Amino acid sequence: MNGPAALTEDQVYRRCPLGQLDFETTDSLEDLELPCGQARVLRALEFGANMRAEGFNLFVLGPSGAGKHELVARFLERHAATQPVPSDWCHVFNFQFSDRPKAIRLPAGDGRQFKDDMNDLAAELRTAIPATFESEEYQTRLQELQEEMAKRQHQGLFDIQEEASRNNIAMITTPAGFTFAPMRNGEVIDPEEYKAFSDEEKELVESKVEELQKKLQQTIQQIPRLRKEVRERVRALNEEMVQLTLGGPIGELRAKWSRLQGVVEYLDAVREDIVEHADMFQDPENGVPGGLMGRYRVNLITDNAETVGAPVIYEDLPNHQHLTGQIEHRARQGTLYTDFTLIRGGSLHRANGGFVIIDARRVLSQPMAWESLKRILFSGEIRIESLERLYGLVSTVSLQPEPIPVSIKVVLLGDRLLYYLLSHYDPDFLDLFKVEADFEDDLDRDGDCYGLYARMIATMTRQLTCRPLDRAAVARLIEHASRLASDQRKLTAHDRVLRDLLSEADHWADQGGSDIISAGHIQQAIDERDYRASRIRERNRELIGRGVVMIATQGEVVAQVNGLSVFSLGASTFGQPTRITATARPGKGQVVDIEREAKLGGPIHSKAVMILSRFLASRYAGEGELSLSASLAFEQSYGGVEGDSASVAETCVLLSAISGVPLRQGFAVTGSMNQLGEVQAVGGVNEKIEGFFDVCREAGDVRHQGVLLPASNVEHLMLKEDVRKAIAAGHFSLYPISGINQAIELLTGMIAGDADDSGVFPEGSFNRAVADRLQTFAAVGRKRDETDVDEDKNGDKRGN
């Protein structure tokens, strides 16, 4: 029997050669600006950051813990530093429509100056205009105007009075107004005396009084017009005085901001508004109303005075208000009010002209935030609206600020599943996020990588303010990175795990009073992390050691084999053997998967059992019908079973049940099998091997035990030191297998045997034992069928 050779210690662990690390400690290494091995992501980021066409926003996809945020932020900050600084934006009062504040765009840094200029103007107006109205010149001109109007008003009455006197009629003032009475010798005639007048005299007097009354009425009717004229002339005087007062400060501002048409138009509107409300500046008791002066303030929404290059903003809570801004309200005398100064910009305002980084899962979990973000990207402008108003949930009157044009690159961070789900279910997604930046899970471990990976570790160490690592510590960390990648030819790209490990190693170095982190500190950090997550694993080991969970690690048993499975609980992953058993008897070619029948088996596991049954039929039944009724079960398994990594073990145990040949219990088996009997790679091979090794060690001394694994998994081995020592001592063996026959030979000690051209297996081989037993099953099945036919015939005769 020429089976596969057992693996050597060097084959199950790839060490990092110290000669590849040309330094004493990481202090002598330069920082690595961007991580190694992520060329695809960096190329995508470079393209997306420079692409100006619409819709070329980025989605950075990769596993959790890969350091997506740090890499993207670092890259964008370097890229944005060379870009022009974007404009400032502010909201000002709209003097035509007070509920629609206007937006003004200014060059970067001018927003603060404009705001300060308007504050200074308001402060100056608050004192200068009232002082103008209190000036001697104004008071004199106002008095002259009022006297002139009074004189004109009194002149009309005086003229009527004079005319009445000439006609011997007196104009008498009464509480109800004016009245006329006849007069003689300068005295008003008594009513009795007036009765003695002749009819002709009475007619003349009454005719003249009637004429005077008409003139008096006309004069009185002109009084409102005279008063209106007075008001208009006073208003004109006020405007003239205000214009004189405003001419200096507003003229200076117009000259200063003449390069910005929007600011000039706003200053003209401010001047017209002040002139229109000039009378409100004349209240000496209460002063200028604060609400009036508030109209002339500037609400600076985006301030880029201190921005270098384009902004890069990370929004950690991407809800609707934080992205698009909001309109705040204040309480006054039990009611809520707002104005344009209470408009607050969002992260998209601050990132306008640059980049905003958003976690995709977070923005999708916030109500309406995803829809608001898409609406902004489609429209190219930001509208500040409350969710209630936006979706018609309230009908109260509120502000409607003028939209601000937006030019921005949105960078979403998320995992791959989320990207594929959005691509499939959201028709807008690929129109808006056309650049896919896909992170590498693992990096190639080759000769060139060691120096770069060491520099990456040195960069992390400085960022975390940890002690420097010596060369052996870096080598141990690189080896552990291969372990995390489950591949001798790869290194993990998940820098979160490495950062945590460095921080813990620094802690243990501090506890030991060391100035540097050594390989021992790295190993201690690994061991401590493993121990903290080991409670459930040790509990399961205890159950096996006490015999509560039955696992045999010695001897030979028919129809029983040790399969290997992996459990993942939180951050803990560990392997554990599981007893797999089988039964076989004559039947109709049916292999019953008890796990599937009990609804504990997943679809992939069920598929593996179907492949197994087809393999049996193809190998042993030839062109005939397979006469077999078999069952497979994972013993003492009370949870779900998924995956196909036990299909090699299931095939071997079922063949043992058919042939009656016992299997060595000192071996555990892992591997997937196809219909041709070829063994395929599986996942978690390190944890599976170590799990079985621990069980064997707790059952007693490790002697002549081992694991059968797919040959294609050999390069994935990065086993722990205790397993490697047992392998080096020859106490524990790993056998790489590529076909089911190799597994059979190792488990049974028999030659598997290959069929000749006639489909006959050689005498004394394992496969011949299986074939002979299946022929026996077939004979039993034929005899049973013949008996059933005879009974049916006899039953028909009796019936006749």
C-alpha positions in Angstrom: 0.0 0.0 0.0 1.5 3.3 -1.1 -0.4 5.9 0.8 0.4 9.6 1.1 3.3 10.5 3.3 2.7 12.3 6.6 3.4 16.0 6.6 6.5 17.3 8.2 6.8 20.1 10.8 8.0 22.5 8.1 5.0 21.8 5.9 2.4 22.7 8.6 3.8 26.1 9.5 5.6 28.7 7.4 8.1 30.7 9.4 9.1 34.3 8.7 12.8 34.3 8.0 14.6 36.8 10.2 17.0 37.5 7.4 14.2 39.2 5.5 13.8 41.8 8.2 16.7 44.2 8.0 16.3 46.2 11.2 16.7 46.0 15.0 13.5 47.6 16.1 10.6 49.2 14.3 11.8 52.7 15.4 14.2 52.6 12.5 11.5 52.0 9.9 9.8 54.7 7.9 6.0 55.2 8.0 4.0 53.6 5.3 1.7 56.2 4.0 -0.7 53.8 2.3 -1.1 50.1 3.2 0.6 47.5 1.0 -1.3 45.0 -1.2 -4.3 47.3 -1.8 -3.4 48.5 -5.3 -6.9 47.8 -6.6 -8.6 49.9 -4.0 -6.1 52.7 -4.4 -6.5 52.7 -8.1 -10.3 52.9 -7.7 -10.0 55.7 -5.2 -7.7 57.7 -7.5 -10.1 57.3 -10.4 -13.2 58.1 -8.3 -11.6 61.1 -6.7 -10.6 62.7 -10.0 -13.6 61.7 -12.1 -15.8 64.8 -12.6 -18.8 63.2 -14.4 -22.0 62.9 -12.5 -22.8 59.7 -10.7 -19.1 58.6 -10.1 -19.4 58.4 -6.4 -17.6 55.6 -4.6 -18.6 52.6 -2.6 -15.7 51.1 -0.7 -16.6 47.4 0.0 -14.7 45.0 2.2 -14.9 43.0 5.4 -15.3 44.5 8.8 -12.0 45.3 10.5 -10.1 45.8 7.2 -9.4 49.4 8.0 -11.5 50.8 5.3 -12.2 54.1 7.0 -8.6 54.8 7.9 -7.3 54.1 4.5 -10.0 56.1 2.7 -9.6 59.0 5.0 -5.9 59.0 4.7 -6.0 58.8 0.9 -8.7 61.5 0.5 -6.9 63.9 2.8 -3.7 63.6 0.8 -5.7 64.0 -2.5 -7.8 66.8 -1.2 -4.8 68.8 0.0 -3.9 69.6 -3.6 -7.5 70.7 -4.5 -8.8 74.3 -4.5 -10.6 75.4 -1.3 -14.4 75.6 -2.0 -16.6 78.7 -1.5 -18.3 79.9 1.6 -22.1 80.0 1.7 -24.4 82.1 3.9 -28.1 82.8 4.2 -29.4 86.3 4.5 -32.8 87.9 5.0 -35.1 88.1 2.0 -36.7 91.5 2.1 -39.3 90.6 -0.5 -40.3 87.2 0.8 -39.4 86.9 4.5 -40.0 83.1 4.6 -37.5 82.4 1.8 -34.0 83.3 3.0 -31.5 84.0 0.2 -28.2 82.1 -0.3 -25.1 84.0 -1.1 -21.8 82.4 -2.4 -18.5 84.0 -1.4 -14.9 83.0 -2.0 -13.3 81.0 0.8 -12.7 83.1 3.9 -14.8 86.0 2.7 -17.8 84.6 4.6 -16.4 85.6 8.0 -15.5 89.1 6.7 -18.9 89.7 5.2 -20.6 88.5 8.4 -18.3 90.8 10.5 -19.0 93.7 8.1 -22.8 93.3 8.5 -22.5 93.1 12.3 -20.4 96.3 12.3 -22.9 98.0 10.0 -25.8 96.9 12.3 -24.0 98.2 15.3 -23.2 101.5 13.6 -26.8 101.9 12.4 -28.1 101.2 15.9 -26.5 104.4 17.1 -25.9 106.5 14.0 -29.5 106.7 12.7 -31.1 107.6 16.1 -28.3 110.2 16.5 -29.3 111.7 13.1 -32.9 112.1 14.2 -31.8 113.7 17.4 -29.6 116.2 15.5 -30.3 119.9 15.6 -30.5 120.1 11.8 -33.2 117.4 11.7 -35.2 118.9 14.5 -35.1 122.3 12.9 -36.2 121.1 9.5 -38.9 119.0 11.1 -40.2 121.9 13.1 -40.2 124.2 10.0 -42.1 121.6 8.1 -44.6 121.1 10.8 -45.0 124.9 11.2 -45.5 125.3 7.5 -48.2 122.7 7.5 -49.9 124.2 10.5 -49.8 127.6 8.9 -51.4 126.3 5.8 -54.0 124.6 7.8 -54.8 127.7 9.9 -54.7 130.1 6.9 -57.8 128.5 5.4 -59.8 128.9 8.5 -58.5 132.5 8.9 -59.6 133.4 5.4 -63.1 132.1 6.1 -63.3 133.9 9.3 -62.2 137.2 7.6 -64.8 136.8 4.9 -67.5 136.1 7.5 -66.5 139.2 9.5 -66.8 141.4 6.4 -70.3 140.1 6.0 -71.2 140.7 9.7 -71.1 137.0 10.5 -69.2 135.5 13.4 -67.4 132.1 13.2 -67.7 130.5 16.6 -65.7 127.5 17.8 -67.8 124.9 19.7 -67.0 121.5 21.1 -68.6 120.0 18.0 -66.6 122.1 15.6 -67.4 125.5 14.0 -70.7 127.4 13.6 -71.8 130.7 12.1 -74.0 133.5 13.6 -75.1 136.9 12.4 -73.3 139.9 14.0 -74.1 143.6 14.3 -71.6 146.2 15.6 -69.1 143.4 16.3 -71.5 141.6 18.6 -73.4 138.4 17.9 -77.1 139.1 17.5 -79.5 137.6 20.1 -81.9 135.0 18.7 -84.9 137.1 19.7 -83.4 140.0 17.8 -82.7 137.8 14.8 -86.4 136.9 14.7 -87.2 140.6 14.1 -85.2 140.6 10.9 -87.2 140.9 7.8 -87.5 138.0 5.5 -85.1 139.6 3.0 -82.5 140.2 5.7 -82.8 136.6 6.9 -82.5 135.2 3.4 -79.2 137.2 2.8 -77.8 136.0 6.2 -78.7 132.4 5.6 -77.4 132.5 2.0 -74.1 133.8 3.2 -73.9 131.3 6.1 -74.6 128.5 3.7 -71.8 129.7 1.4 -69.4 130.0 4.3 -70.3 126.5 5.6 -69.5 125.1 2.2 -66.1 126.8 2.2 -65.5 125.7 5.8 -66.4 122.1 4.8 -64.0 122.2 1.9 -61.2 123.6 4.1 -61.8 120.9 6.7 -61.8 118.2 4.0 -58.4 119.3 2.9 -56.9 118.8 6.4 -56.3 114.9 6.0 -54.7 115.7 2.7 -52.5 118.3 4.3 -51.7 115.8 7.1 -50.8 113.1 4.5 -48.7 115.6 2.7 -47.0 116.4 6.1 -46.3 112.7 6.6 -45.0 112.3 3.2 -42.7 115.3 3.6 -41.6 114.0 7.0 -41.0 110.6 5.5 -39.0 112.2 2.7 -37.1 114.1 5.2 -36.4 110.9 7.2 -35.3 109.1 4.1 -33.1 112.0 3.1 -31.5 112.0 6.6 -31.1 108.2 6.6 -29.6 108.3 3.1 -27.1 110.8 4.3 -26.3 108.6 7.3 -26.1 105.4 5.2 -24.2 106.9 2.4 -20.9 106.5 4.1 -21.0 103.0 5.6 -23.0 101.3 3.0 -21.2 103.1 0.2 -17.9 101.8 1.6 -19.3 98.2 1.8 -20.6 98.4 -1.8 -17.1 99.5 -2.9 -15.5 96.8 -0.9 -17.7 94.0 -2.2 -18.3 95.4 -5.7 -16.7 92.2 -7.1 -19.6 90.1 -5.8 -22.9 91.0 -7.5 -24.9 89.0 -4.9 -23.5 91.0 -2.0 -24.0 94.3 -3.8 -27.7 93.5 -4.5 -28.1 92.5 -0.9 -26.6 95.8 0.4 -28.9 97.7 -1.9 -31.9 95.8 -0.4 -30.6 96.5 3.1 -30.5 100.3 2.4 -34.0 100.3 1.0 -35.3 98.4 4.0 -33.6 100.7 6.5 -35.1 103.7 4.7 -38.5 102.1 4.6 -38.3 101.5 8.4 -36.6 104.7 9.3 -39.4 105.7 11.7 -38.6 102.6 13.8 -35.2 104.1 14.6 -36.8 107.1 16.3 -38.1 105.4 19.5 -36.0 107.1 22.1 -37.4 105.0 25.0 -37.2 101.5 23.7 -34.4 101.9 21.2 -34.1 100.2 17.8 -36.1 96.9 17.8 -33.9 93.8 18.0 -36.0 92.1 15.4 -35.3 94.9 12.9 -31.6 94.8 13.4 -31.6 90.9 13.2 -32.7 91.2 9.6 -29.3 92.6 8.7 -27.2 89.8 10.2 -25.5 87.1 8.1 -26.0 83.4 8.9 -22.7 81.8 7.8 -23.6 78.2 6.8 -20.3 77.1 5.3 -17.0 78.6 6.6 -13.9 77.5 4.7 -11.6 80.3 6.1 -9.3 77.8 7.7 -9.8 74.9 5.2 -6.7 73.7 3.4 -7.5 72.2 0.1 -10.9 70.5 -0.3 -12.7 69.4 2.8 -12.9 65.7 3.8 -15.8 65.2 6.3 -16.7 61.9 8.1 -20.4 61.8 9.2 -20.7 59.4 12.0 -24.4 59.9 12.5 -25.8 60.2 8.9 -29.5 61.0 9.6 -31.5 63.4 7.5 -30.8 66.5 9.7 -27.1 65.9 10.1 -26.7 65.4 6.3 -28.9 68.2 4.9 -29.0 70.6 7.9 -32.0 71.8 9.8 -34.1 74.8 10.8 -34.0 75.2 14.6 -36.8 76.8 16.7 -36.8 78.7 19.9 -39.5 79.2 22.5 -40.9 82.7 23.2 -43.8 83.3 25.5 -45.0 79.7 25.1 -44.8 79.6 21.3 -42.1 78.4 18.9 -40.5 80.8 16.4 -37.7 80.7 13.9 -35.9 82.9 11.5 -33.1 82.7 9.0 -30.4 82.9 11.7 -31.6 79.6 13.1 -30.8 77.7 9.9 -28.0 75.2 10.5 -26.0 73.5 7.8 -25.3 69.8 7.6 -22.2 67.7 6.8 -23.0 67.9 3.1 -22.7 71.7 3.4 -19.4 71.4 5.1 -18.2 68.9 2.5 -19.4 70.8 -0.5 -16.6 71.0 -3.0 -14.9 68.1 -1.4 -15.6 64.6 0.0 -17.9 63.1 2.6 -17.4 59.7 4.0 -20.5 57.8 5.3 -21.0 54.3 6.7 -23.5 52.7 4.4 -25.2 50.6 7.0 -25.7 53.6 9.3 -27.2 55.8 6.6 -29.6 53.0 5.6 -30.7 52.5 9.2 -31.7 56.2 9.6 -35.3 57.2 8.6 -35.4 58.7 5.1 -31.7 59.5 5.2 -30.8 57.3 2.2 -33.6 58.8 0.1 -32.6 62.3 1.1 -29.0 61.6 0.1 -30.0 60.2 -3.3 -32.3 63.2 -3.9 -29.4 65.6 -3.3 -27.1 63.7 -5.6 -29.7 63.6 -8.3 -30.7 67.2 -8.1 -27.3 68.7 -7.4 -28.6 71.0 -4.7 -29.2 70.9 -0.9 -32.6 71.9 0.3 -32.9 72.4 4.1 -36.3 71.0 5.1 -37.6 69.1 8.1 -38.7 65.5 7.5 -42.2 66.4 8.6 -42.5 69.1 6.0 -40.6 67.1 3.4 -43.1 64.2 3.5 -46.2 66.3 4.2 -46.7 65.2 7.8 -47.3 68.8 9.0 -48.8 71.9 7.3 -47.4 74.7 9.5 -45.7 77.7 7.9 -41.9 77.5 8.1 -38.9 78.8 6.3 -38.0 77.7 2.8 -34.3 78.6 2.4 -33.0 79.0 -1.1 -31.3 75.7 -2.2 -27.5 75.6 -2.3 -25.8 74.0 -5.4 -23.7 71.1 -4.3 -20.6 69.6 -5.9 -19.5 66.7 -3.8 -18.1 63.2 -3.8 -19.8 60.8 -1.5 -17.8 57.8 -0.3 -19.8 55.0 1.2 -18.2 52.3 3.3 -19.8 48.9 3.6 -19.4 45.2 3.3 -19.8 43.3 0.1 -23.2 41.8 0.8 -24.6 45.3 1.4 -23.1 46.5 -1.9 -24.6 43.5 -3.9 -28.0 43.9 -2.2 -28.2 47.6 -3.1 -27.1 46.9 -6.6 -29.8 44.4 -7.0 -32.7 46.0 -5.2 -32.2 49.8 -5.5 -32.5 50.9 -9.1 -30.9 54.3 -8.3 -27.8 52.8 -6.6 -25.6 52.1 -9.7 -26.6 55.4 -11.2 -25.2 57.2 -8.3 -22.3 55.0 -7.1 -20.5 53.9 -10.3 -17.0 53.4 -8.7 -16.5 50.1 -6.8 -13.4 50.1 -4.6 -13.0 46.5 -3.4 -10.7 45.8 -0.5 -8.4 42.8 -0.5 -9.1 40.3 2.4 -5.6 39.0 2.2 -2.2 40.2 0.9 0.4 38.1 -1.0 3.1 36.8 1.3 6.2 36.9 -0.9 9.8 38.1 -0.6 8.9 41.7 -1.3 6.1 41.9 1.3 8.1 41.4 4.4 9.7 44.9 4.4 6.4 46.6 3.5 4.5 44.7 6.1 7.1 45.5 8.7 6.7 49.2 7.8 3.0 48.9 8.1 3.4 47.4 11.6 5.8 50.2 12.5 3.2 52.8 11.3 0.5 51.2 13.4 2.8 51.1 16.4 3.4 54.8 16.2 -0.2 55.6 15.6 -1.1 53.6 18.7 1.8 55.1 20.7 3.1 51.7 21.5 6.6 50.5 22.3 8.7 49.6 19.3 8.9 45.9 18.2 12.1 44.0 17.8 12.7 41.9 14.7 11.6 38.6 16.2 8.3 40.3 17.4 7.6 41.5 13.8 8.4 38.0 12.5 5.9 36.5 15.0 3.3 39.0 14.1 3.7 38.2 10.4 3.4 34.5 11.1 0.2 35.2 13.0 -1.1 37.3 10.1 -0.7 34.2 7.9 -2.6 32.2 10.6 -5.4 34.8 10.5 -5.5 34.5 6.7 -5.5 30.7 7.0 -3.0 30.5 4.3 0.8 30.1 4.2 1.0 32.3 1.1 -1.2 35.1 2.4 -1.2 37.7 5.1 -4.4 39.2 6.6 -5.4 42.6 5.5 -7.6 43.1 8.6 -5.6 45.7 10.4 -8.1 46.0 13.3 -7.0 42.6 14.6 -3.3 43.5 14.3 -3.9 46.9 16.0 -5.7 45.2 18.9 -2.9 42.6 19.2 -0.2 45.4 19.2 -2.0 47.3 22.0 -2.3 44.1 24.1 1.3 43.2 23.5 2.3 46.7 24.5 0.3 46.2 27.7 2.2 43.0 28.5 5.5 44.6 27.7 4.6 47.4 30.2 3.6 44.8 32.8 7.0 43.1 32.3 8.9 46.4 32.5 10.3 46.1 29.0 11.1 49.0 26.7 10.4 47.0 23.5 7.8 44.5 22.5 9.4 41.1 22.0 8.1 37.9 20.3 7.2 36.7 23.8 4.9 39.6 24.4 3.2 39.0 21.0 2.7 35.3 21.9 1.4 36.3 25.3 -1.1 38.6 23.7 -2.2 35.8 21.3 -2.5 33.3 24.2 -4.4 35.7 26.4 -6.9 36.5 23.7 -7.3 32.8 23.0 -7.9 32.1 26.7 -10.5 34.8 27.2 -12.6 33.3 24.4 -12.1 29.7 25.5 -14.9 29.1 28.0 -17.3 27.3 25.6 -14.5 25.4 23.9 -13.2 24.1 27.2 -16.7 23.2 28.3 -17.1 21.1 25.2 -13.7 19.5 25.8 -14.7 18.7 29.3 -17.9 16.9 28.1 -15.8 14.8 25.7 -13.2 14.0 28.4 -15.9 12.9 30.9 -17.6 10.7 28.2 -20.8 12.7 28.1 -20.1 13.4 24.5 -18.7 10.1 23.1 -15.6 10.4 21.0 -13.2 7.5 20.5 -9.5 8.3 19.8 -8.2 4.7 19.9 -9.1 1.3 18.5 -11.1 0.3 15.5 -14.9 0.4 15.1 -17.2 -0.6 12.2 -19.4 2.2 10.8 -18.0 4.9 13.0 -15.6 7.7 12.2 -14.5 11.0 13.7 -15.6 14.0 11.5 -14.3 17.5 12.2 -16.4 20.6 12.4 -15.9 24.3 13.2 -17.9 26.4 15.6 -17.9 30.2 15.3 -19.2 32.1 18.3 -18.6 35.9 18.3 -14.9 36.4 17.8 -14.1 32.8 18.9 -13.6 30.0 16.4 -12.6 26.5 17.4 -12.8 23.0 16.0 -14.2 19.9 17.5 -14.6 16.2 16.5 -18.0 14.8 15.9 -18.9 11.1 15.8 -20.5 10.1 12.5 -22.1 6.7 12.2 -23.9 4.8 9.4 -26.1 1.8 8.9 -26.5 -0.3 5.8 -28.9 -3.1 4.8 -30.6 -4.3 1.5 -32.9 -1.7 0.0 -33.8 0.4 -3.0 -30.6 2.5 -3.3 -31.7 5.0 -0.7 -29.2 6.8 1.6 -31.2 8.5 4.3 -29.6 11.7 5.7 -31.0 11.8 9.3 -29.9 15.4 9.7 -32.0 16.4 6.7 -35.0 14.3 7.8 -34.8 15.9 11.2 -34.6 19.3 9.5 -31.2 20.0 11.1 -29.2 19.7 7.8 -28.6 22.7 5.6 -28.9 22.6 1.8 -25.1 22.3 1.2 -24.9 19.3 3.6 -27.9 17.7 1.9 -26.2 18.2 -1.5 -23.1 16.5 -0.2 -25.1 13.4 0.9 -26.7 13.3 -2.6 -23.3 13.4 -4.2 -22.2 10.6 -1.9 -25.1 8.4 -2.9 -24.5 9.0 -6.6 -20.8 8.2 -6.1 -21.7 4.8 -4.5 -24.1 4.0 -7.3 -21.5 5.0 -10.0 -18.6 3.0 -8.4 -20.3 -0.1 -7.2 -23.6 -0.6 -9.1 -22.2 -0.2 -12.6 -25.2 -0.3 -14.9 -27.4 -2.1 -12.4 -29.5 -0.8 -9.6 -27.9 -0.1 -6.2 -29.5 -2.4 -3.6 -28.9 -0.4 -0.4 -30.8 1.2 2.3 -28.4 3.3 4.4 -28.5 6.1 6.9 -26.0 8.7 8.1 -26.1 10.6 11.4 -24.0 13.1 13.3 -24.3 11.6 16.8 -25.1 13.9 19.8 -25.5 16.8 17.5 -28.5 18.9 18.5 -28.0 22.0 16.4 -27.9 22.6 12.7 -25.4 20.9 10.4 -24.3 22.8 7.3 -21.5 22.4 4.9 -19.9 19.6 2.9 -16.6 19.3 4.7 -17.7 16.0 6.2 -18.6 14.3 3.0 -15.3 12.3 2.9 -15.9 11.1 6.4 -19.5 10.2 5.6 -18.4 8.2 2.5 -15.8 6.3 4.5 -18.2 5.5 7.4 -20.9 4.4 5.0 -18.5 2.1 3.1 -17.4 0.6 6.5 -21.0 -0.1 7.3 -21.5 -1.8 4.0 -18.3 -3.8 4.0 -18.1 -4.5 7.8 -14.5 -3.4 7.8 -13.6 -1.3 10.9 -12.1 2.1 10.8 -9.3 3.5 12.9 -10.6 5.8 15.6 -7.3 7.5 16.1 -7.8 9.3 12.9 -10.2 12.2 12.2 -11.3 13.1 8.7 -12.1 16.4 7.0 -12.6 17.1 3.4 -15.3 17.5 0.7 -15.8 15.0 -2.1 -17.2 15.3 -5.6 -19.0 12.6 -7.6 -15.7 11.3 -8.9 -14.3 10.5 -5.5 -11.9 13.4 -5.6 -11.2 15.2 -2.3 -11.7 19.0 -2.3 -10.5 21.7 0.1 -12.5 22.9 3.1 -12.4 25.8 5.5 -11.2 26.1 9.1 -8.6 23.3 8.7 -6.3 24.7 11.3 -9.0 24.9 14.0 -10.3 21.4 13.1 -6.8 19.8 13.5 -6.1 21.6 16.7 -9.5 20.7 18.1 -8.9 17.0 17.5 -5.4 17.2 18.9 -6.7 18.8 22.1 -9.3 16.0 22.5 -6.6 13.3 21.9 -4.3 15.0 24.4 -7.0 15.2 27.1 -7.8 11.5 26.6 -4.2 10.5 27.4 -0.9 10.6 25.8 -1.0 11.5 22.1 0.2 8.4 20.3 -0.4 7.4 16.7 -3.3 9.7 16.1 -3.8 12.1 13.3 -6.0 13.8 10.8 -6.8 13.2 7.2 -7.2 16.4 5.3 -7.4 17.4 1.6 -4.0 17.8 -0.1 -5.2 21.2 -1.4 -5.4 22.4 2.2 -1.8 21.8 3.0 -0.7 25.3 2.1 -3.4 26.7 4.4 -1.8 25.1 7.5 -0.4 27.4 10.2 -0.7 25.2 13.3 0.0 26.0 16.9 3.3 25.1 18.5 2.1 22.2 20.6 0.7 20.5 17.5 3.9 21.1 15.6 6.0 19.6 18.4 3.8 16.4 18.4 4.2 16.2 14.6 8.0 16.6 14.9 8.1 13.8 17.5 6.0 11.5 15.3 3.1 11.3 17.8 0.6 13.1 15.7 0.3 12.8 11.9 -1.3 14.7 9.2 -2.0 12.9 5.9 -2.9 14.9 2.8 -5.3 13.0 0.6 -6.5 13.7 -2.9 -9.0 10.8 -3.4 -11.4 8.7 -1.4 -9.2 5.6 -1.9 -6.4 7.2 0.0 -8.7 7.9 2.9 -10.0 4.3 2.9 -6.5 2.9 3.0 -5.4 5.1 5.9 -8.5 4.4 7.9 -8.7 0.6 7.3 -5.1 -0.4 6.6 -6.3 -2.3 3.5 -5.6 -1.7 -0.1 -8.6 0.2 -1.6 -8.2 -1.5 -5.0 -9.1 -0.2 -8.5 -11.7 -1.8 -10.8 -10.4 -3.5 -13.9 -12.0 -3.1 -17.4 -14.8 -5.4 -16.4 -15.6 -3.3 -13.3 -14.2 -6.0 -10.9 -12.1 -5.0 -7.9 -9.1 -7.1 -6.9 -9.4 -9.9 -4.3 -8.7 -8.8 -0.8 -9.2 -5.1 -1.4 -11.5 -2.9 0.5 -13.6 -2.0 -2.6 -14.0 -5.7 -3.4 -15.4 -6.2 0.2 -17.9 -3.4 -0.5 -18.9 -4.7 -3.9 -19.3 -8.3 -2.6 -21.5 -7.1 0.3 -23.6 -5.0 -2.1 -24.1 -8.1 -4.3 -25.3 -9.9 -1.3 -27.7 -7.1 -0.6 -28.9 -7.4 -4.2 -29.4 -11.1 -3.9 -31.5 -10.6 -0.8 -33.5 -8.0 -2.6 -34.2 -10.2 -5.6 -35.2 -13.1 -3.4 -37.6 -10.8 -1.5 -39.0 -9.5 -4.7 -39.6 -13.1 -6.0 -41.3 -14.0 -2.7 -43.5 -10.9 -3.0 -44.5 -11.9 -6.6 -45.3 -15.5 -5.6 -47.5 -14.2 -2.8 -49.3 -11.9 -5.2 -50.0 -14.8 -7.6 -51.3 -17.0 -4.8 -53.5 -14.3 -3.6 -54.9 -13.9 -7.1 -55.6 -17.6 -7.4 -57.5 -17.7 -4.1 -59.4 -14.6 -5.2 -60.5 -16.4 -8.4 
